[in-house]
Structures are given as C-alpha cells and as structure tokens.
Amino acid sequence: MSTDPGTAVRNGGDLVVETLEALGATTVFGIPGQHALGLFDALSRSTLEFVSSRVENNAAFAADGFSRATGQVGVLFLSTGPGALTSLAGLQEAYATGVPMVVVASQIPIEGLGARRRGMLHQLDDQKASAANVTKSQRLIQHASGIPSAIQDAWTEAISAPMGPVWVEVPQNVLLAPVMVPAVEDALAEPFDNPPRSELVTEAVKWLSAAKRPAVIAGGGTRRGRAEESLLSVAEKLHAPVVCTPGGNGAFPWNHPLSLQSWVEDRHTTDLLEDADVLLVIGSSLGEVTSNYFTFAPRGRIIQIDAEPRVLESNGPALGIRADAGQAMATLDAALQAPATAPDWHGRTAEEVTADTLAKVSARLDAQDLNLERKFMADIRAAVPDAMKTYWDMTIAAYWAWSCWDAKSGQFHSAQGAGGLGYGYPGALGAAVGTRERVLAVSGDGSAMYSIAELATARQHDLPVTWLIVDDGGYGVLREYMVDAFGKATATELAGPDFVKLAESFGVPARRTDPAGVRQALEESFAQEGPNVVVVQTLLRLFAPTHLGS
C-alpha cells in the first residue's frame, strides 16, 4: 500500500462512507471535528452531499426533518465529546417520534477507552452511554473490518418498527488507519417484519363488529406505518369518528364526515371518545396531550396498536397489539366486514355526533376573545400551498396548529414528541435539502434564537425555506402557563434582536409585517428563490384549556 502523501489511501472513514452509499444514503448532516476528520476526508471521495450545520443539535433536527420529508434514513456525523453531547436534545425528538436515523460519532483513540482518565481531548467515561436515553441502540466499532456490518445492522435497526435513531461510534485511529478491507460494493438492509398476531386480529374484529359506538384515535404511528388508506377503509366500514393526534395530523381526511380533525385537547372531543364502547387506538400511547392531560376516562374497551411494546397499556388496560401500524391496519381491514347494523350514538349517527362535536368546539372558541389568533392561523393556512410541508417549533402558533391545522396534501411536522425548542427551522432546512421544494418553518422569538445560527446554513446551501418568526418578546407559552398558575410570569421576558436586520446580515432577505399582512407576506416570500424570513410582532394567546375543571 502506498505511503506517498499525494496518493489517496483508503481508511476506516472510507468504509463508513462506502457502506452508507451502498445502503442508499444520499445526504449527511453534521459538523466536522478533530476526531472525526477521517469521516469528513472520506466524504470528499464520495457522492454523498454534506450539509454543514452550525450547531450539532440543529444538525440532528435537520437530519430528522430530512427523514420525515423524504422517507429516507437521516444520516448524522458527529465529533467526539462536546459535539456528540450537543446533539442529544435533537436525537430525543427523533427517538420520541420514531424517525429513522443513523448517527456516526467519532471517538477518542482506542487506547483511551474504558474510562481511563488519560487526559485526551473530548474524553468521556462512556460516550455511547450518554446516547442511551435517546437512541434505539449504541455500538462501538473497534476494528475496521467490523465497520460495514455494523453500519448495515444499524441501518436495519433504524428502519425497523418502531423506527428511530441508532448510534454508532468509531475511534479516531480506526477512522484514520489504512485498511486492507476491500471497497464496499453492496449492502442490504431490510426492516424486520412486525405483523400482528392472528388471534389478536380475530379478537379485535369481534370487538369492532359488535361495537355500537366505535371511534378511532390515529396517532403518529399511523403516518409512520403508512396506514392512512387502511384507516380510511376501516373507519368507513365501521362509521367510526376519527380524531388525529398532533403526530397523526394528516392521517385522515380533514373534512371527511367522520373527521374530528385534531381537537384532542377539547373536552367535547374527550366526551365523545369516553362514550365510545370500542376505541381503536393506532400508533399512540394515549399520552399527555392525546388524553387531554390524563383526564380521559374511557368507559368502553380499547384496542391499542403500536410497534413499541412499552407503549401498549402504558396508560390503561387494552387489547394490545404489538405490530407495525401499516401491517396491522391492512390485516384488520382485510378481515373486517361492514357490520350489518349501523352505529347508534344514542339515537344519532356517527356523522351527526361528529358534526355536533365540531360545532361545540367552534362554539367554545367563539365564546373566547380569539379572533386575532383564529384569523392569523387561517391566513397562514390560506397562504400555504396545499402540498407544502410545514415544520413547527414549540410556540403558541404551533399549539394552535396541533388542533386546527389542515395539512391538506402536504405534511405537518412539529416537535411535539419531545417538546424541545429549536426544531422548526433546522427541521425545515433538512426537508428542503431532501425535496428541493419550498418549506415553511414557524417559530416564536424564543425558539428562533435556538436556531438563528442556521441562517448561515440556509444561505450557504441556498435552501428554499421561508421562516415565519412570531415575535412576542418572550417565551409566550410559558408566560401564559405561569400567569394562569401563579398570577404572574417570571423569567419569560426576553431581550431580542431585530430579526429582519439579523437575517439580512446573513444575506437572507427578510420583511416585517403585522398580523393582518401575514398572508400577503408569506405568499410573496413563497414566490422568491432561496431562503427568506417573515417577522410578525404580535402577542397571540392560547385557547382556554378544558382539562382543568374536569
């Protein structure tokens, strides 16, 4: 093997990159680092596109957004120690939401492993242990010949239901050392099969066929499992009202006569679900938001489908079916015949109780002073093309969107899985990388500051993302929570920049508008090329919670 510094020598980094290429990867997100230089040098000899973020947490969010938009595995390269640790909050969102990612982190040289305190740069006692809470599994590769198989196994695990991020780390000297391993020519990763057990499907069919008041909750697993078509068929056979969780938004047609839309935080919806004698729950844990903050007290039987066994019956007894939602719903649909007797909701049809529930929701909102907020959200929806993907941060506008956003033929994505700030903008950048289509990101001023450095990423890669920043001078959600709980807010008010001037300093066009002008400002921004920013200074309020008096 040549030792001439002018001759390229294959090393461990090449094995990582070659394996990823063979598995079908097209894009890598991340930030270079000293121990990871072998990875990044290998990128220069590959066909992979590298997207350079400015903060590792945002790189994780971008890889997540890329995966959600494209259906591909997000790939993230991380440096050792601080770089790896900074990514963890972003990985928590991917883990909570079931987003398939392969995370390749560098490590200190092999001789420093094992918690020996040799004083090496970036040294941790056990780096992969830090990732254990936010990834499906963690692997340490200690020799080059193990790289292709480990990456292939990680990819397989990432795409197998329940999907999620998988952590692989490679020491610096393994990445840099010349290898005798031949170039990777092919790699195969097929997801593990996760069908439902036949006896459970049979039992579920019995329950649903005999139900007088069936209803459905469609969670995020419905979308991840691509179960939308089967869900529609089952709901129409049963004449069952369907409500989508924030993660399930878009799984069921918004204006269908059986659609309760996404008003899971409304007591009128909760009342209907409690009255169901059989409730089919797909890809949801019935967690905090879906259960209307754990006030949901079902009186009927529950059938719960989820690929993650820890979810089943975690919030109450159910007929738990561990399976991929797509496989389970297709099997259930094939076995289920339309009942001979139509549902009877105390003398009313399912369509009637659905329409009545939505009318009650609307009347409750009408009774509050929410004209500004409702028009603001309606104007955004009117401006956004039907097929545009939207990414929402943890901000008041997003809390509204969880309930009121009609995704139409686009996709709705938010950070509701883990609830960390800063997801919206880098997630949208990742989507734009993957689709090369314009994407909308929505943030508050507080969450925008988590992502502001990524304006440089947007400009460097000329990504078509319109960023709507709703500036209310602080952490608006927390402000409302504290005022409601204590009568005053503490530490929620923020000094902030002039977001228009700040964006322009990155070379990103920006404009400011009032709420009345948001539709026009967005429409004009959507017609432009490359990244741009729209800033609205206004104070939005949340609709009143309905669980506190339950």
Secondary structure, DSSP 8 states (H G I E B T S, - for coil): ----TTS---BHHHHHHHHHHHHT--EEEE---GGGHHHHHHHTTSS-EEEE-SSHHHHHHHHHHHHHHHSS-EEEEE-STHHHHHTHHHHHHHHHHT--EEEEEEES-GGG-SS-----TT--S-HHHHTTTTSS-EEE--SGGGHHHHHHHHHHHHHSSS--EEEEEEEHHHHHSB--S----------------HHHHHHHHHHHHH-SSEEEEE-HHHHHTT-HHHHHHHHHHHT--EEE-TTTTTSS-TTSTTB-TT-TTSHHHHHHHHH-SEEEEES----TTTTTTTT----SEEEEEES-TTTTTTTS--EEEES-HHHHHHHHHHH----SS---BTTB-HHHHHHHHHHHHHHHHHTSS-HHHHHHHHHHHHHS-TT--EEE-SSHHHHHHHHH---TTS-EEESTTT--TT-HHHHHHHHHHHH-S-EEEEEEHHHHHHHTTHHHHHHHHT--EEEEEEE-SB-HHHHHHHHHHHSS--S-B-----HHHHHHHTT--EEEE-GGGHHHHHHHHHTSSS-EEEEEE--------SSTT-
